[in-house]
Amino acid sequence: MSTRDKTILVTGATGKQGGAAAEYLLADGWRVRALVRDPRADAARALAAAGAELVVGDFDEPSSLAAATAGAHGVFAVPPAATGPNGWNVALEVARGAALVEAARASRVEHFVFTGVGSIRGAEIAAFSGKFDIEKLVTASGMRHTLLRPVRFMENYLVRNSPLDGIRDGVHHHLFAPDRRMQVIAVTDIGKIAAIAFADPDRFDGQTLELAGDDPTPTAAIESINRATGLNLRYQQVDADEASARNPSLGRVSRSWTGGDAWHADIPAIRAIHPGLSTLDDWLAAGGAARIKALVES
């Protein structure tokens, strides 16, 4: 049976990671079934135009997940996190992930690829604990599985209206110390690595992959952006008290980072799996710089 006879259900397909995975899976010849809430949305219509089958579903409606996973060979899962005034709603995130895992298990899905978040050596941050709880459910399900743990997205330089990240008034704000290396990854590479895992299930069954493509310091990253865009941006660290004032969860993350905790992806090992893995300069040259410049100048 070729990939053209097999269906991969992609959740979050109208978002960053799911969209990247859907693109690469379609290019590899898989049938892609995209879980969407509104098939009339522009992003959903674009998926359909690219060749994906749209299926309407909701993580809070288990019956819709059963229908979405029925007959699927694989699932690429990006369970939507829930946030509120006090930060992440971990219990709801885990409940949503559990519903999808159970639906996939009941449908006898053969390969479940879950993308969560990079682990931090030396600490477990409460805001991220839901994703690791979902990983445990995936592992215990008995399905062939691969766990992806991406670090901070390069695309985060483009976010708007966030309590952190993005660029506002010529300044990029974050929790990292200016001269300490931070790992980053291009979202498109997460999708590519997911497609690689589906294409070689025996190799990647049971593997947990910490994913990063580059590790500049925040100051070096801004210097790269300035060279690529001709802008004059600067970096400013947000301290723990200010982070807490913006969102209590951010304050806890900040204290973890300043205490010496960090992501620990083995970038050369990931590049061996995906030789086209992007550095920050690659991402900027491939359109990131133009998008940042347009955002800043808008």
Buried (B, 14 or more C-beta within 10 A) or exposed (E): EEBEEBBBBBBBBBBBBBBBBBBBBBEBEBBBBBBBEEEEEEBBBEBEEBEBEBBBBBBEEBEBBBBBBBBBBBBBBBBBBBBEEEBBBBEBBBBBBBBBBBBBBEBEBBBBBBBBBBBBEEBEBBBBBBBBBBBEBBBEBEBBBBBBBBBBBBBBBBEEEEEBBBBEEEEBBBBBBBEBBBBBBBBBBBBBBBBBBBBEBEEBEEEBBBBBBBBBBBBBBBBBBBEBBEBEBBBEBBEBEBBBEBBBBBBBBBBBBBEEBBBBBEBEEBBEBBEEBBBBBBBBEEEBBEBBBEBBEE
